[in-house]
Amino acid sequence: HAPSAEAAAEVHRSSHGLVADEIHEVEPGILPAPATGRRLFMDTHRIGAGLKADDVADAHRKDLAVQGRHDVSFLEYWVDEAEGVLHCLAEAPDADALLETHREAHGLVPDDVLEVVDGR
């Protein structure tokens, strides 16, 4: 949460000197699930032109319907329609569980899956 992209960048710059390559405003969609402290994974789908937030919401609902079968909990997702990119944040036992959830739900497998680690 920040009043502007410049304010968000300044927090990073003043606290540790690292700044983001890009900052995008996020508009709320489906409410996020609460985190439980399990391993976190961020997956990225580079779909390209034509990606629409409404279509992503439909796919996300399908993920939510099957996530329990793979011990996955999708927490949040972000859509950049202009770039055609989707990021999903989920708790999962491993990256394979996350991939299997996407395969079963709608068949759209992400281009990348990275574990989110604490930077302390």
Order of alpha helices (4+ residues) and beta strands (2+ residues): alpha-beta-alpha-beta-beta-alpha-beta
